[in-house]
Amino acid sequence: MLGVTDYGAFVIAFLILLAIPGPGNFALITATGKGGIKGGLAATFGVILGDQVLMWLAVAGVATLLAAYPAAFHVVQWAGAAYLAWLGLRMVLSKPGGAPRDSGMASGRYLRQTMMITLLNPKAIMFYMAFFPLFIDPVRHQGVVTFAFMALTVAGLTLLYGLVAVLLTHRLAERMRASPRITNLLERLAGACLVGFGIKLAAMR
C-alpha cells in the first residue's frame, strides 16, 4: 500500500508502542488530570508534533548520524534525562490546590512539555531509525509519498490513542477532584515516575 509493506502489521506495531508505559503517557495523563480535556488534547498534539519531527529527521538521516556519533547521541540522552527529572521534581514538590487553571497558556505548556519529552527521548529516535525501514517496500517505494502516508498514519493513530486516553483519564479525574489530597498524591507519584524515567534514561548505555 503506497510503498508500505504489511500495513496492518505497521499499524499494530505502532499501537503497541503507544500503549507501552513511558514518560509520554505519564505526561499525557497528568495534563488531562490538571488541565481537563483541553489540556489532554494539547498534550496529545505535543506528542504528535514530536513524533512528526523525529520521523522526518530520521528520513533525512539525522538519526543515522546520531547512531554513528555516540557523543552526539549521549548529549541528547542526557538532555532528555535532565528534562524529565526537572518536570518530575516540579510535580513531586507541588502543593495541594496548586494545579494550574485550564487556560490557553496552560494548554500551550502541556503541548510544549510532551513535544520536548518526545523529541529528547533517545529511545524514540532509535525507534524511528530502526522501525520504519522494516515496513518500506524497496521495490514499490514511492519516496516522499510513502513517508507522508506513514506520517499521516502515525499522526492518526496517536490522535486516536490520545483521545481514548484523555477521555478515560478525565472521567476518572472528575471523580477524584473532590479530594485534593488524593489528586496531589497521584501527581507526586506521576512526578516520581518521571524522575525514575530520567534516571533510567541517564543510565542507558
C-alpha positions as CSV (number, residue, x, y, z in Angstrom):
1,M,0.0,0.0,0.0
2,L,1.7,3.2,-1.3
3,G,5.1,1.5,-0.8
4,V,4.4,0.2,2.7
5,T,4.8,-3.5,3.2
6,D,2.3,-5.2,5.6
7,Y,0.4,-2.1,6.5
8,G,-1.7,-4.0,9.1
9,A,1.4,-5.1,11.0
10,F,2.7,-1.5,10.9
11,V,-0.5,-0.2,12.5
12,I,-0.5,-2.9,15.2
13,A,3.2,-2.4,16.0
14,F,2.8,1.3,16.4
15,L,-0.3,0.9,18.6
16,I,1.7,-1.4,20.9
17,L,4.4,1.2,21.0
18,L,1.9,3.9,22.1
19,A,0.5,1.7,24.8
20,I,3.8,0.9,26.4
21,P,4.1,2.9,29.7
22,G,6.6,5.7,29.4
23,P,7.2,9.4,30.2
24,G,4.9,10.5,27.3
25,N,2.0,8.6,28.7
26,F,2.5,9.9,32.2
27,A,2.7,13.5,30.9
28,L,-0.5,12.9,28.9
29,I,-2.3,11.6,31.9
30,T,-1.0,14.4,34.1
31,A,-2.0,17.1,31.6
32,T,-5.5,15.7,31.5
33,G,-5.8,15.4,35.2
34,K,-4.7,19.1,35.7
35,G,-6.0,20.7,32.6
36,G,-9.0,18.7,31.7
37,I,-9.9,17.5,28.2
38,K,-8.4,20.7,26.7
39,G,-5.1,20.1,28.5
40,G,-5.0,16.4,27.5
41,L,-5.7,17.2,23.8
42,A,-2.9,19.8,23.9
43,A,-0.5,17.2,25.3
44,T,-1.7,14.7,22.6
45,F,-0.8,17.2,19.8
46,G,2.5,17.8,21.5
47,V,3.3,14.0,21.2
48,I,2.1,14.1,17.5
49,L,4.4,17.1,16.7
50,G,7.3,15.5,18.4
51,D,6.8,12.2,16.5
52,Q,6.5,14.0,13.2
53,V,9.7,15.9,13.8
54,L,11.6,12.7,14.7
55,M,10.2,10.8,11.8
56,W,11.2,13.3,9.2
57,L,14.6,13.8,10.8
58,A,15.0,10.0,10.6
59,V,14.0,10.1,7.0
60,A,16.6,12.9,6.5
61,G,19.3,10.7,8.1
62,V,19.8,12.6,11.3
63,A,19.0,9.5,13.4
64,T,21.7,7.6,11.5
65,L,24.2,10.3,12.2
66,L,23.4,10.2,15.9
67,A,23.9,6.5,15.9
68,A,27.2,6.9,14.1
69,Y,28.5,9.6,16.5
70,P,27.8,8.3,20.1
71,A,28.9,11.6,21.7
72,A,26.0,13.4,20.0
73,F,23.6,10.7,20.9
74,H,24.7,10.9,24.6
75,V,24.1,14.7,24.6
76,V,20.5,14.1,23.5
77,Q,20.3,11.3,26.1
78,W,21.4,13.5,29.0
79,A,19.3,16.4,27.9
80,G,16.2,14.2,27.8
81,A,17.1,12.8,31.3
82,A,17.6,16.2,32.8
83,Y,14.3,17.5,31.3
84,L,12.3,14.5,32.6
85,A,13.9,14.9,36.1
86,W,13.1,18.6,36.1
87,L,9.5,18.0,35.2
88,G,9.2,15.2,37.7
89,L,10.7,17.2,40.6
90,R,8.3,20.1,39.9
91,M,5.4,17.6,40.3
92,V,6.8,15.9,43.3
93,L,7.2,19.3,45.1
94,S,3.8,20.6,44.0
95,K,1.3,21.7,46.7
96,P,-2.4,20.7,47.1
97,G,-4.6,23.0,45.1
98,G,-1.7,24.4,43.1
99,A,-2.8,22.9,39.8
100,P,-3.0,25.5,37.0
101,R,-6.3,26.5,35.6
102,D,-7.3,25.2,32.2
103,S,-6.3,28.3,30.2
104,G,-4.8,28.7,26.8
105,M,-1.5,29.4,28.4
106,A,-1.6,26.1,30.4
107,S,-2.6,24.1,27.3
108,G,0.3,25.6,25.4
109,R,2.6,24.5,28.2
110,Y,1.3,20.9,28.1
111,L,1.8,20.8,24.3
112,R,5.4,22.0,24.7
113,Q,6.2,19.6,27.5
114,T,5.0,16.5,25.7
115,M,6.7,17.6,22.5
116,M,10.0,18.1,24.3
117,I,9.6,14.8,26.1
118,T,9.2,13.1,22.8
119,L,12.0,15.0,21.0
120,L,14.5,14.3,23.8
121,N,13.8,10.6,24.1
122,P,16.7,8.6,22.6
123,K,14.6,5.5,22.5
124,A,12.1,7.3,20.2
125,I,14.9,8.4,18.0
126,M,16.3,4.9,17.7
127,F,12.8,3.5,17.2
128,Y,12.2,5.7,14.1
129,M,15.6,4.8,12.7
130,A,15.1,1.1,13.1
131,F,11.3,0.8,12.8
132,F,10.3,2.5,9.6
133,P,12.8,0.7,7.3
134,L,11.1,-2.6,8.2
135,F,7.9,-1.6,6.6
136,I,9.2,0.1,3.5
137,D,8.9,-1.9,0.3
138,P,12.2,-1.3,-1.6
139,V,10.6,-2.2,-4.9
140,R,7.4,-0.2,-4.6
141,H,8.7,2.6,-2.5
142,Q,7.4,6.0,-3.8
143,G,9.8,8.3,-1.9
144,V,8.1,11.3,-0.1
145,V,4.6,9.8,-0.9
146,T,5.4,6.7,1.1
147,F,6.9,8.6,4.0
148,A,4.0,11.1,4.0
149,F,1.5,8.2,4.1
150,M,3.3,6.7,7.1
151,A,3.5,10.1,8.8
152,L,-0.3,10.5,8.4
153,T,-0.8,7.0,9.8
154,V,1.4,7.8,12.8
155,A,-0.4,11.1,13.5
156,G,-3.9,9.5,13.1
157,L,-3.1,6.6,15.4
158,T,-1.6,8.9,18.0
159,L,-4.6,11.2,17.9
160,L,-7.0,8.2,18.3
161,Y,-5.0,6.8,21.2
162,G,-4.7,10.2,22.8
163,L,-8.5,10.8,22.6
164,V,-9.2,7.5,24.3
165,A,-6.6,8.1,27.0
166,V,-7.8,11.7,27.6
167,L,-11.5,10.7,27.9
168,L,-10.8,7.8,30.3
169,T,-8.4,9.9,32.4
170,H,-10.8,12.8,32.5
171,R,-13.7,10.6,33.7
172,L,-11.5,9.2,36.5
173,A,-10.2,12.6,37.4
174,E,-13.7,14.1,37.7
175,R,-14.4,11.5,40.5
176,M,-11.3,12.4,42.3
177,R,-11.4,16.2,42.2
178,A,-13.4,16.1,45.4
179,S,-10.3,15.0,47.3
180,P,-7.4,17.5,46.6
181,R,-5.1,15.4,48.8
182,I,-5.5,12.3,46.7
183,T,-5.1,14.3,43.5
184,N,-1.9,15.8,44.8
185,L,-0.7,12.4,45.9
186,L,-1.2,11.0,42.4
187,E,0.5,14.0,40.9
188,R,3.5,13.4,43.1
189,L,3.5,9.7,42.2
190,A,3.5,10.6,38.5
191,G,6.3,13.1,39.1
192,A,8.4,10.4,40.9
193,C,7.8,8.1,37.9
194,L,9.1,10.8,35.5
195,V,12.2,11.3,37.7
196,G,12.7,7.5,37.6
197,F,12.4,7.5,33.8
198,G,15.0,10.3,33.7
199,I,17.4,8.3,35.9
200,K,16.9,5.2,33.8
201,L,17.4,7.2,30.6
202,A,20.7,8.7,32.0
203,A,21.9,5.2,32.9
204,M,21.3,3.9,29.4
205,R,24.4,2.6,27.5
